[in-house]
Amino acid sequence: MKPIEEQVILVTGSTDGIGKITARKLAGKGATVLVHGRSRQKCEDAAEEIRRSAGTEKVAHYVGDLSSLAEVRILAEKISSDHRRLHVLINNAGVGAVKGQDGDPPRSQDGYPLCFAVNYLAPCLLTHLLVPVLRQGAPSRIVNVSSAAQEAIDFDDPMLEQGYEPFKAYAQSKLALAMFTFDMAERLKDSGISVNCLHPGSLLDTKMVRESFGSPMGRAESGADVEVYVATDPALERKTGVYFNEMKEARAEEQAYDAEARETLRRLSEKLTGMKSDHR
Ligand SMILES: NC(=O)c1ccc[n+]([C@@H]2O[C@H](COP(=O)([O-])OP(=O)(O)OC[C@H]3O[C@@H](n4cnc5c(N)ncnc54)[C@H](OP(=O)(O)O)[C@@H]3O)[C@@H](O)[C@H]2O)c1
């Protein structure tokens, strides 16, 4: 990888929680950091706070609501037109175990169950659309923030339309992101773009945990250290297709290693997002 001072790094969902601390730490190391969020005001405030605390002007911000696939496309276009090269994409943004109503899931702007849409479909589409600028930045890295909470997907009802359970929806969206990670790592092998995923730590003190998972047990800062490690550590130069449980290589839920299940998920994602996933 280039020296960090020459790298451009996008951290999605960096207006709060682990993502904001990750963006601050990366800016502190000298990277050009692209802050992202869904609220313009929170983006401006986070970017300004990071500039001040990291003592750098190399911070820009991008607004885009990941619950809309049209906004994901606009976000990718803006980033690609402003930056010819991207060195690291951290797909950090996410929603927790969001409650539904009368057994129905809350929905994205496109009408898909929210967890699956924001935690999986949006980063999947964003990544595909940013592959050209990541290629220009190669050697470059894609880091997907998954979770140790992973549950196998039943492809007869992949988005839990028939019986919505918030925790299951969250855990399945995080497994989908791990499956996508391994799939992309294979597809992008020899491209100079590595693709890994991680669990930042359990019940770290963030808005998501306080709102959907109960009392926090750890500091958000430690989750940011994991993200920075997987995004930048030179020792991981040749690692791709790996799931990190905090800073250790670990095994994801078994379905993530099932090539047929990954193919089914890829086809479904192409249908739902309209993307083409062949990057060879
Ligand atoms: N905290 C933990 O213990 C833990 C454990 C395992 C995995 N994780 C994962 O770590 C990542 C960061 O979570 P966190 O705990 O730091 O949560 P958080 O404090 O709630 O931060 C989530 C970030 O995602 C953004 N976001 C949410 N919905 C969005 C949307 N529709 N469009 C654009 N941005 C959106 C939020 O924006 P706003 O500021 O506008 O809300 C915020 O910046 C998530 O992927 C989460 O699943 C966290």
The ligand as a Tripos MOL2 file, in Angstrom:
@<TRIPOS>MOLECULE
LIG
   48    52     1     0     0
SMALL
NO_CHARGES

@<TRIPOS>ATOM
      1 N1        -21.2590   -1.6010   18.6130 N.am      1 LIG1
      2 C1        -21.0550   -2.9100   18.5880 C.2       1 LIG1
      3 O1        -20.8900   -3.5640   19.6480 O.2       1 LIG1
      4 C2        -20.9950   -3.6400   17.2890 C.ar      1 LIG1
      5 C3        -20.7770   -5.0360   17.3090 C.ar      1 LIG1
      6 C4        -20.7130   -5.7290   16.1180 C.ar      1 LIG1
      7 C5        -20.8300   -5.0350   14.9170 C.ar      1 LIG1
      8 N2        -21.0530   -3.6870   14.9150 N.ar      1 LIG1
      9 C6        -21.1710   -2.9950   13.6200 C.3       1 LIG1
     10 O2        -20.3670   -1.8330   13.6310 O.3       1 LIG1
     11 C7        -20.8920   -0.8800   12.7000 C.3       1 LIG1
     12 C8        -20.9730    0.4940   13.3630 C.3       1 LIG1
     13 O3        -21.9850    0.4190   14.3570 O.3       1 LIG1
     14 P1        -22.0070    1.3080   15.6800 P.3       1 LIG1
     15 O4        -22.1360    0.3700   16.8060 O.co2     1 LIG1
     16 O5        -20.9120    2.3040   15.6510 O.co2     1 LIG1
     17 O6        -23.4430    2.0100   15.5120 O.3       1 LIG1
     18 P2        -23.9140    3.5520   15.4680 P.3       1 LIG1
     19 O7        -23.2230    4.3410   16.5260 O.co2     1 LIG1
     20 O8        -25.3950    3.4850   15.4770 O.co2     1 LIG1
     21 O9        -23.3750    4.0710   14.0560 O.3       1 LIG1
     22 C9        -23.9500    3.6380   12.8590 C.3       1 LIG1
     23 C10       -23.5560    4.5720   11.7440 C.3       1 LIG1
     24 O10       -24.2510    4.1480   10.5360 O.3       1 LIG1
     25 C11       -24.9990    5.2510   10.0410 C.3       1 LIG1
     26 N3        -26.2290    4.8250    9.3640 N.ar      1 LIG1
     27 C12       -27.2630    4.1250    9.8870 C.ar      1 LIG1
     28 N4        -28.2450    3.9990    8.9670 N.ar      1 LIG1
     29 C13       -27.8200    4.6390    7.8510 C.ar      1 LIG1
     30 C14       -28.3910    4.8850    6.5810 C.ar      1 LIG1
     31 N5        -29.6190    4.4720    6.2630 N.pl3     1 LIG1
     32 N6        -27.6770    5.5900    5.6720 N.ar      1 LIG1
     33 C15       -26.4550    6.0680    5.9800 C.ar      1 LIG1
     34 N7        -25.8490    5.8770    7.1630 N.ar      1 LIG1
     35 C16       -26.5310    5.1760    8.0970 C.ar      1 LIG1
     36 C17       -25.3270    6.0730   11.2900 C.3       1 LIG1
     37 O11       -25.7530    7.3800   10.8940 O.3       1 LIG1
     38 P3        -26.5200    8.3470   11.9590 P.3       1 LIG1
     39 O12       -25.4140    9.0400   12.6950 O.co2     1 LIG1
     40 O13       -27.3230    9.2510   11.0870 O.co2     1 LIG1
     41 O14       -27.3630    7.4750   12.8360 O.co2     1 LIG1
     42 C18       -23.9830    6.0220   11.9980 C.3       1 LIG1
     43 O15       -23.0730    6.9010   11.4160 O.3       1 LIG1
     44 C19       -22.2560   -1.4350   12.2610 C.3       1 LIG1
     45 O16       -22.1290   -2.0610   11.0000 O.3       1 LIG1
     46 C20       -22.5710   -2.4670   13.3250 C.3       1 LIG1
     47 O17       -23.4530   -3.4850   12.8710 O.3       1 LIG1
     48 C21       -21.1450   -2.9740   16.0730 C.ar      1 LIG1
@<TRIPOS>BOND
     1     1     2 1
     2     2     3 2
     3     2     4 1
     4     4     5 ar
     5     4    48 ar
     6     5     6 ar
     7     6     7 ar
     8     7     8 ar
     9     8     9 1
    10     8    48 ar
    11     9    10 1
    12     9    46 1
    13    10    11 1
    14    11    12 1
    15    11    44 1
    16    12    13 1
    17    13    14 1
    18    14    15 2
    19    14    16 1
    20    14    17 1
    21    17    18 1
    22    18    19 2
    23    18    20 1
    24    18    21 1
    25    21    22 1
    26    22    23 1
    27    23    24 1
    28    23    42 1
    29    24    25 1
    30    25    26 1
    31    25    36 1
    32    26    27 ar
    33    26    35 ar
    34    27    28 ar
    35    28    29 ar
    36    29    30 ar
    37    29    35 ar
    38    30    31 1
    39    30    32 ar
    40    32    33 ar
    41    33    34 ar
    42    34    35 ar
    43    36    37 1
    44    36    42 1
    45    37    38 1
    46    38    39 2
    47    38    40 1
    48    38    41 1
    49    42    43 1
    50    44    45 1
    51    44    46 1
    52    46    47 1
@<TRIPOS>SUBSTRUCTURE
     1 LIG1         1 GROUP 0 **** ****
